[in-house]
Amino acid sequence: MATPEPMADSNAHWSDEVGRRAPNILTGLRLFAVPVFVFLLASPTPTKDLWATAIFLAASVTDWFDGYLARIYRAESILGKMLDPLADKILVTAALVMLAAVPGEPRVQAWIVVVFLSREFIVTGLRSIASLQGVLVPASRWAKHKTAWTFLAIVCLLIHSPYHVLGVFIDFHRAGTVFLWLALGFSLATGAHYAIALRRLFRDASDSELSDRSA
């Protein structure tokens, strides 16, 4: 009687292969969700807010899930490490820009979006320069707070209208505005942290190089 081992091995191999490919596929879906999200938020349909919120939430869930699968299947790749944070930044940038440009009802002041994006460009540029110099910049302990408050702010501002949730009246626009100010504070704080950390790292690297030359 034939043993089932070959079939089991084949299924296990197929499962592992799917698991290894899934993180990059999910990241790709997150990128694909961005134009859909933008189109929905710019459309004149009365349900645009709820649909845009659903797309943003689904895309955000894939961010957590692709990282989880990458760790489980040890599928972390150079492409994934590059695309994953890029997809996150594109999604958040699209959300903030569209919230400031919602036809007839902007929900975020444009200058706040400019500050957010300027901080992202500056930090990304500094970390890229550090990477080229072989300097590793540790993540700020406040970075997760910035991410969490930004996520909550965007979701609340997307919902926008007040609703009763489990019997509790919630003014989502007002809540989103408060969360956005918290996110802005953490964004500036982490930006300053990275700038100070990089200054110290570059100074230490320079001192070490001078010490080696004089030895």
C-alpha positions in Angstrom: 0.0 0.0 0.0 1.4 3.4 -1.0 2.4 5.7 1.8 1.0 9.3 1.9 4.4 10.9 2.7 5.1 12.3 -0.8 1.7 14.0 -0.9 2.1 15.3 2.6 5.6 16.6 1.7 4.2 18.3 -1.4 1.4 20.0 0.5 3.8 21.2 3.2 6.2 22.6 0.5 3.3 24.3 -1.2 2.1 25.8 2.1 5.6 27.0 2.9 5.9 28.5 -0.6 2.6 30.4 -0.2 3.7 31.6 3.2 7.0 32.9 1.9 5.3 34.8 -1.0 2.3 36.1 1.0 4.1 39.0 2.8 5.1 40.7 -0.5 1.7 39.9 -2.0 0.0 41.6 0.9 2.3 44.6 0.6 1.4 44.8 -3.1 -2.3 44.7 -2.3 -1.7 47.6 0.2 -0.1 49.6 -2.6 -3.0 48.7 -4.9 -5.5 49.9 -2.3 -4.1 53.4 -2.3 -5.6 54.6 -5.7 -8.9 52.9 -4.8 -8.9 54.7 -1.4 -8.1 58.0 -3.1 -10.9 57.5 -5.7 -13.5 56.7 -3.1 -12.7 59.7 -0.9 -12.8 62.0 -3.9 -16.1 60.6 -5.2 -19.4 62.4 -4.5 -21.2 59.3 -3.2 -22.8 59.7 0.2 -21.2 56.5 1.5 -17.7 57.5 0.5 -16.5 58.0 4.1 -17.4 54.5 5.2 -16.0 52.8 2.1 -12.8 54.8 2.3 -12.5 53.9 6.0 -13.0 50.2 5.3 -10.3 50.3 2.6 -7.9 52.1 5.0 -8.6 49.6 7.8 -8.1 46.6 5.5 -4.9 48.0 4.1 -3.6 48.7 7.7 -4.4 45.1 8.8 -2.3 43.7 5.9 0.6 45.8 7.3 0.4 43.8 10.6 -0.3 40.5 8.8 2.5 40.6 6.3 5.0 41.3 9.1 3.6 38.4 11.1 3.8 36.0 8.1 7.4 37.2 7.3 8.5 36.3 10.8 6.6 32.9 10.9 8.0 31.7 7.6 11.3 33.6 7.9 10.4 35.2 4.6 12.0 38.6 5.2 13.6 39.8 1.9 15.4 42.8 0.7 12.4 43.7 -1.5 10.0 43.3 1.4 12.1 45.4 3.7 12.1 48.2 1.1 8.4 47.9 0.0 6.8 47.4 3.4 7.7 50.8 4.9 7.3 52.5 1.5 3.7 51.1 1.2 3.0 52.4 4.8 4.2 55.9 4.0 2.3 56.1 0.7 -0.9 55.0 2.4 -0.6 57.5 5.3 0.5 60.3 2.9 -2.4 59.6 0.6 -4.8 59.6 3.6 -3.5 62.9 5.0 -3.4 64.7 1.7 -6.9 63.6 0.8 -8.3 64.5 4.2 -6.9 68.0 3.5 -8.4 68.1 0.1 -11.9 66.5 0.5 -14.1 68.4 -1.9 -16.1 71.0 0.0 -15.1 69.8 3.5 -11.4 69.6 4.2 -10.9 67.8 7.5 -7.2 68.6 8.1 -5.4 71.9 7.8 -2.9 71.8 4.9 0.0 73.1 7.1 -0.3 70.1 9.4 0.1 67.8 6.4 3.1 69.8 5.3 4.7 69.4 8.7 4.0 65.7 8.7 5.4 65.1 5.3 8.5 67.4 5.9 9.3 65.4 9.0 9.0 62.1 7.0 11.3 63.4 4.2 13.9 64.8 6.5 14.0 61.6 8.7 14.1 59.3 5.7 16.9 61.3 4.1 19.0 61.4 7.3 18.6 57.7 7.8 19.5 57.0 4.2 22.7 59.1 4.6 23.5 57.2 7.8 22.9 53.9 6.1 25.3 54.8 3.3 27.9 55.6 6.0 27.3 52.3 7.7 25.6 53.9 10.7 22.6 52.1 12.1 20.0 54.4 13.6 17.9 52.7 16.4 14.2 53.2 16.2 12.8 55.8 18.6 10.8 54.4 21.5 8.1 57.0 20.7 7.8 55.8 17.1 5.0 53.3 17.9 3.1 56.0 19.7 3.3 58.3 16.7 2.1 55.4 14.4 -0.8 54.5 16.7 -2.1 58.1 17.1 -1.7 58.8 13.4 -3.7 55.6 12.6 -6.5 56.6 15.1 -6.6 60.2 13.8 -7.0 59.1 10.2 -9.7 56.6 11.0 -11.7 59.0 13.0 -11.3 61.8 10.5 -12.3 59.5 7.7 -15.5 58.5 9.5 -16.0 62.2 10.2 -19.6 62.3 11.2 -20.8 61.8 14.7 -22.3 58.4 15.6 -23.7 56.5 18.5 -21.4 53.5 19.2 -22.7 51.0 21.7 -24.9 53.7 23.1 -22.1 56.2 23.4 -22.2 59.4 21.3 -18.9 60.0 19.6 -17.9 63.0 17.6 -15.4 61.3 15.3 -14.2 64.6 13.7 -13.4 66.1 17.1 -11.8 62.9 18.4 -9.7 62.7 15.2 -8.5 66.2 15.5 -7.3 65.6 19.1 -5.6 62.4 18.0 -4.0 64.3 15.1 -2.5 66.8 17.4 -1.1 64.0 19.6 0.3 62.4 16.5 1.9 65.7 15.4 3.5 66.1 18.8 5.0 62.6 18.7 6.0 63.1 15.1 8.1 66.2 15.9 9.5 64.5 19.1 10.6 61.4 17.2 12.0 63.6 14.4 14.1 65.5 16.9 15.2 62.2 18.5 16.5 60.9 15.2 18.3 64.2 14.4 20.0 64.2 17.8 20.8 60.5 17.6 22.3 60.9 14.1 24.4 63.8 15.2 25.9 61.8 18.0 26.4 58.7 15.8 28.2 60.8 13.1 30.3 62.5 15.8 31.3 59.2 17.3 32.1 57.7 13.9 34.2 60.8 13.1 36.1 60.6 16.4 36.7 56.9 15.9 38.1 57.5 12.4 40.4 60.2 13.6 41.6 58.0 16.5 42.3 55.2 14.0 44.3 57.5 11.8 46.4 58.8 14.7 47.1 55.3 16.0 
